Amino acid sequence: MALIVMAVHDTVDNGRSKYTDRTIKSLMETVDFKKHRLFISDNGSCQETQNLYQALINWWIYHRYDFDRLVIHKNGENLGTAKAVNIGLKTRYKNEYCIKIDNDVVIHNKGRASPSCSSTTLPCSMTKEK
């Protein structure tokens, strides 16, 4: 089981909601949330990103995933990436792997990555969006 933690700070000015949208959609397509958890630490993002969270919640309900596997923590202000991620990491269960993912990463294929794998043998690939 893994905890996936993502810090988000999308504003109208930085236009990063489109990247967050792609990241969330790729997680929805590739991660088995019956086994893994998602913690989004939001640093005061714009309404467009709030709408993405609502779509994620609706998708979560549709798939009947347990809500103890999804946290959208609203910090209310920009705490910075490190502090926002640390809030999520503090919720880690004993023996749970942690994955810190940026909100401009897209996961391209389903797969299982074990801690002993090298980056060249992982069955999934991730790219930073530009």
C-alpha positions as CSV (number, residue, x, y, z in Angstrom):
1,M,0.0,0.0,0.0
2,A,1.2,3.5,-0.8
3,L,0.4,7.0,0.2
4,I,0.5,9.4,-2.7
5,V,1.0,13.0,-1.6
6,M,0.7,16.0,-3.9
7,A,1.0,19.7,-3.1
8,V,-1.0,22.1,-5.3
9,H,-0.9,25.8,-5.6
10,D,-2.8,26.8,-8.8
11,T,-3.7,30.4,-9.4
12,V,-5.4,32.2,-12.3
13,D,-2.0,33.9,-12.9
14,N,0.2,30.8,-13.0
15,G,-2.3,28.8,-15.1
16,R,-1.3,25.5,-13.5
17,S,-4.8,24.1,-13.2
18,K,-4.4,22.4,-16.6
19,Y,-1.4,20.5,-15.2
20,T,-3.2,19.5,-12.0
21,D,-6.1,18.3,-14.2
22,R,-3.8,16.0,-16.2
23,T,-2.1,14.7,-13.1
24,I,-5.4,13.9,-11.4
25,K,-6.8,12.2,-14.5
26,S,-3.6,10.1,-14.9
27,L,-3.9,9.0,-11.3
28,M,-7.5,8.1,-11.8
29,E,-6.6,6.0,-14.9
30,T,-3.6,4.2,-13.4
31,V,-3.8,3.8,-9.6
32,D,-5.9,1.2,-7.7
33,F,-7.4,3.3,-4.9
34,K,-8.7,0.2,-3.2
35,K,-5.0,-0.4,-2.3
36,H,-3.5,3.1,-2.3
37,R,-4.4,6.5,-0.8
38,L,-4.2,10.0,-2.2
39,F,-3.5,13.1,-0.1
40,I,-3.8,16.5,-1.9
41,S,-2.4,19.4,0.1
42,D,-3.9,22.5,-1.4
43,N,-2.1,25.8,-0.9
44,G,-5.0,28.1,-1.6
45,S,-5.7,27.2,-5.3
46,C,-8.1,29.0,-7.6
47,Q,-11.8,28.0,-8.3
48,E,-10.8,26.1,-11.4
49,T,-8.7,23.7,-9.3
50,Q,-11.5,23.5,-6.6
51,N,-13.8,22.3,-9.4
52,L,-11.2,19.6,-10.3
53,Y,-11.3,18.4,-6.7
54,Q,-15.1,18.2,-6.9
55,A,-14.9,16.1,-10.1
56,L,-12.4,13.8,-8.3
57,I,-14.8,13.4,-5.4
58,N,-17.7,12.6,-7.7
59,W,-15.5,10.0,-9.5
60,W,-14.5,8.6,-6.1
61,I,-18.2,8.2,-5.2
62,Y,-19.0,6.7,-8.5
63,H,-16.3,4.0,-8.0
64,R,-17.3,3.5,-4.4
65,Y,-13.8,4.0,-3.0
66,D,-13.5,4.5,0.7
67,F,-13.2,8.1,1.7
68,D,-10.4,7.2,4.2
69,R,-8.3,6.8,1.0
70,L,-8.8,10.4,-0.2
71,V,-7.9,13.6,1.6
72,I,-8.1,17.0,0.1
73,H,-6.5,19.2,2.8
74,K,-7.1,22.9,2.2
75,N,-4.3,24.9,3.8
76,G,-6.0,28.3,3.1
77,E,-2.8,29.9,2.0
78,N,0.4,29.1,0.2
79,L,2.6,27.3,2.8
80,G,5.1,26.2,0.1
81,T,5.6,22.8,-1.3
82,A,7.7,21.3,1.5
83,K,5.3,22.2,4.3
84,A,2.3,21.2,2.3
85,V,3.8,17.8,1.5
86,N,4.9,17.2,5.1
87,I,1.3,17.7,6.2
88,G,0.4,14.7,4.0
89,L,3.3,12.6,5.0
90,K,2.4,12.9,8.6
91,T,-0.7,10.8,7.8
92,R,1.4,7.8,6.7
93,Y,0.5,4.5,8.1
94,K,3.1,2.1,9.5
95,N,4.8,0.2,6.7
96,E,3.1,2.3,4.0
97,Y,5.2,3.5,1.1
98,C,5.2,7.2,0.4
99,I,5.2,8.7,-3.1
100,K,5.5,12.5,-3.4
101,I,4.2,13.5,-6.8
102,D,4.2,17.0,-8.4
103,N,1.0,18.3,-9.9
104,D,2.6,18.4,-13.4
105,V,3.4,14.7,-13.6
106,V,1.5,12.3,-15.8
107,I,1.5,8.6,-15.2
108,H,1.3,6.8,-18.6
109,N,0.6,3.2,-17.8
110,K,-0.7,1.0,-15.1
111,G,1.9,-1.0,-13.4
112,R,3.5,-2.1,-10.2
113,A,6.7,-0.7,-9.0
114,S,8.5,-2.4,-6.2
115,P,11.0,-0.6,-4.0
116,S,13.8,-2.9,-5.3
117,C,13.2,-1.9,-9.0
118,S,15.6,0.4,-10.7
119,S,14.2,3.3,-12.6
120,T,14.9,1.5,-15.9
121,T,12.8,-1.5,-15.0
122,L,9.7,0.2,-13.7
123,P,6.6,-1.0,-15.5
124,C,5.1,2.5,-15.5
125,S,6.6,5.8,-16.8
126,M,6.1,9.3,-15.6
127,T,6.9,12.6,-17.4
128,K,6.9,16.1,-16.2
129,E,4.5,18.2,-18.3
130,K,5.9,21.3,-20.0
